[in-house]
């Protein structure tokens, strides 16, 4: 199979950034205040994806300083992702409607 | 099999799962499944990343085995520590935990920038600029979040303030931007100490920026740093040509910015005001004396009066959670409901330590979310309420915010509890609120104070109501 990764640069990157920014804006804009804390925590989890970038950087490290910084990067990124997930999940688990089902 | 294709499709799927998960998280009915969906996206993306090992740089090939081992160790430790600490943390301490995890993400983004820069791996003005900028923002988010965490956790109590602070911070930022511009101007090929100074100063700036901000404003700051980290991750995603980072980072960057604005608006402050004005440093003299005295009432009597009311509104604050009284409160609510009293909760947008934090704490006690109302939905109902009971809240119910122009919190939207026929304030003692502002509500004619630990007060109220017998 002939496949090479597309290099996302210039306007393509700009389009991605713009559309992603609108997506984030739209999702949060309609959220009831009761979910603000879990949502902040949830978005905190999502930028834990940085661990993937740190992994790439560490795997491509070719000197000791790079390895040290890369190690720290993966460590911190993994903490961000795992911690963000656990606390968000714990919070959302507790939200329950009363015995009668609410009409939305 | 083509590894690049597999990696790219995994990232595509992960990006979709993140956005879909966030979308589901935005409604209470589907929120739980939302985080699970996003979690699977993360697992997929991390697993796919190990395919990078099939195609690393020439220079990194001799180190590949070491690097894989390092990666596995770092993943195991980071994951293990965060998982355990996340499971253990009490719901009241959630805000500082979010700050801590957020700081770690910022640190990871800064680490990516550092590797790209010291390895001279980034070329082209745009890539280089975004690497530098992402590194700067990430480092600020790291040290700033750590300070926010330490402050909320009670590890740092004072606030650092001196008159020239904003000048010092401004100069520091200017120096940082100059070094950044210098790096970009030289195409990234500067000696490594320049990078070291750059990152060290960025970390210091994060500390200096956060130290003067008081605890009451910390939620806004955490939310801001959350947006910062998102932006940093998005920028580093561009540098690494990784669309998953670009999309996830930018979604969080914009969502976090909006959330920050919403929070600041709820407190009637601008973000700039939170960051640059020394809130809480205002002196008491400006307020003037409040006429009247605080009138105490016995907890049991207050409980019985609530039992014979037809409508009771509860305005909880962080003090409720500190006293761990949520569960007893819910018991009281159930007793009142059995006696056909209409009970509602009124939540100020900044009740607790973050917007929505109080909802989480009440949910933990089992309070169903459909008797919990946001401020704007319930503020007109206070005048129809027979009894309003304020538990552990102070600034969010201070009528001075509506009437007294010299009050530091003037203009902040507050719950109109003072309009009820009778107000009970459950309070530990006669102290001031988190912002150090005196509360006119406590001296009002229709207010009576129930002094004591919130949990004990709840128990006394429950006992008093039960002693009346089950007669309806």
Interface residues (C-beta under 8 A of the other chain):
Chain A: X1 X3 X4 X5 X6 X7 X8 X9 X10 X13 X16 X17 X20 X21 X22 X23 X24 X25 X27 X28 X29 X30 X31 X32 X33 X34 X35 X36 X37 X38 X39 X40 X41 X42 X43 X44 X45 X46 X47 X48 X49 X50 X51 X52 X53 X54 X55 X56 X57 X58 X59 X60 X61 X62 X63 X65 X66 X67 X69 X70 X71 X72 X73 X74 X75 X76 X77 X78 X79 X80 X81 X82 X83 X84 X85 X86 X87 X88 X89 X90 X91 X92 X93 X94 X95 X96 X97 X98 X99 X102 X104
Chain B: X1 X2 X4 X5 X7 X8 X11 X14 X18 X19 X21 X22 X23 X25 X26 X27 X28 X29 X31 X32 X34 X35 X36 X38 X39 X42 X45 X46 X48 X49 X50 X52 X53 X56 X57 X59 X60 X63 X64 X66 X67 X68 X70 X71 X73 X74 X75 X77 X78 X79 X81 X82 X83 X85 X86 X87 X89 X91 X94 X95 X97 X98 X100 X101 X102 X104 X105 X107 X108 X109 X111 X112 X114 X115 X116 X118 X119 X126 X142 X222 X223 X226 X229 X230 X233 X234 X236 X237 X238 X240 X241 X242 X243 X244 X245 X246 X247 X248 X249 X250 X251 X252 X253 X254 X255 X256 X258 X259 X262 X263 X266 X347 X349 X352 X354 X355 X356 X357 X359 X360 X363 X364 X366 X368 X369 X370 X371 X372 X374
